Amino acid sequence: MPSPSSAARRISVLGATGSVGCSTLDLVARNRANYELAALTAHSNVETLIEQAREFRPELAVIARDDLYQPLKEGLAGTGIEVAAGEAALIEAASRPADWVMAAIVGAAGLAPTLEAVRQGAHVALANKECLVCAGSFFTDAVKRAGATLLPVDSEHNAIFQVLEPGALEKVDRIVLTASGGPFRTSSLEEMRRATPAEAVAHPRWDMGAKISVDSATMMNKGLELIEAHHLFPVGLERLEILVHPQSIVHSMVAYEDGSVLAQLGTPDMRIPIANTLAWPARMETPAARLDLAEIGSLTFEAPDLKRFPALVLARDALQSGGAAPTILNAANEVAVAAFLAGQIGFLDIAQVVERVMGDLADELPAPGTLDDVMQIDRTSRQKAAERVQKCVV
Ligand code: NDP
C-alpha cells in the first residue's frame, strides 16, 4: 500500500460500514495515496469496522454501541489505532481535525456528530439528509458561522450542486428533483397495502441501506429531499418540483429564467456523487459504468401520484408549516419505517403514522432554536409515533 503523500487529504468517514460509507472507502482504496484517514465510525457492525480499520489505518475507530468496545479493542489490538465507544466518542471522531468528513450515519442519530464536523469548519460531504430535515436553518446557520463547506452527496442535490452556477440563485426559475418512483411506482394501493419489507427494500435502480430504501418506496425519501433542497438551494418552495424518472439517469435539473435547463446525468451509482465531493473542486476517476444513452434508448418522465404517495404531501406541508413540523415528520418517519421493517405495521401505515403524529404535535411544539430543542422534539415525536404504531400493530 503506498503511503499517503504530503498533499494527502485527511478525511473521516462517519457511518463507514453503511452503503454510502463503503462506497466512499471503495473510492479511497482506489486512490490510496491521496487520502489519509483520521476516523472511521460505525454503530453495531464491529466486524466490518475492524476490517476497514485494518485496511485503512485511521487514527481512531469508534463504535457507537458501548457494549461493543471490547470486541473492537481486541480486533484492533497491536495496530496502534485508538479505539473508543459511545455517543461522546462519535463526537470526538467528528471533531478530529480533517479536511473532509463524510456524514453518512443514517437518521437523526447523525445530527450531533455532523454538527460537530461542521463546527470544525471542515468540508462536510453530506449524505445524511435527515440532519437538514430535522435541524433546518439551525444547521445551515451553524455551517455559515463555522465557515464550513457543505458538499451534497445525495445524487439529486449533488446534481444540482454541479449545474447551479455560482451566485445564480436569483436567475433560477425552477429546480426539478427527479425520483425513480421506487419499487411500487406502478403498484395499486391494494398491492402496496400488502407490501412486505423485502419487496419495499428491493429498489429497482439503487443499492442502498434499508431505511432509505423504504423511504424511496413510500417516496418519503423525495419528501425529505425536497426539504433538504429547500435548505441547500433557497429558491423558495414554489420553485421546487418533483418529477418521476424511472430510469434514474437524469439526477436533477435546474431551469433558468432564460429557458435553459441544465441537468446532470450518469448511471445510478453513488460512487459518482461521492467522488464529486471527495475530489472537489477537482474530479477523480470512478469505476462506475459509463452512460450509454443509445443502449438505454429512451428516458421517460411522469408526474408523481400524490394519492398513492401521500408522504410527498406530508413533507411539503411540513416545510410550509415550518417550526417543529419537519423535525416531527423526520422522527415519526424513522419510527414508522423501523416498525414496518420489524413487521409490526403495514406499508401504508408508515405515512398514516407520520400524518397522525404531525397532527398530534405540530401545533404544540415550538420551533427549535438549539440542538437540545431539536433533540427534545425528536424524542417527543418518537414517543408519540411509538404510541401510534401500537395502535396499528398488525
Ligand atoms: P446504512 O444503513 O447502509 O448505513 C448507516 C451507517 O450509519 C452505518 O455505518 C451504521 O452503522 C451507522 N449508524 C446507524 N445508526 C447509527 C447510530 N445510532 N449511531 C451511529 N451510527 C449509526 O445507510 P446508508 O449508507 O444507505 O445511508 C446513510 C445516509 O445517507 C442516510 O441518511 C441516507 O438517507 C443517505 N443517503 C444514502 C444513499 C445511498 O445510496 N445509500 C443515497 C443518498 C443519501 P452499522 O453498519 O454498524 O449499523
Residues whose N, C-alpha, C, O or C-beta is under 5 A from the ligand:
A	BS01	NDP	G15 A16 T17 G18 S19 V20 G21 T41 A42 H43 S44 N45 A64 A104 I105 V106 G107 A109 A127 N128 K129 E130 D154 S155 D207 M208 G209 A210 I212 M270
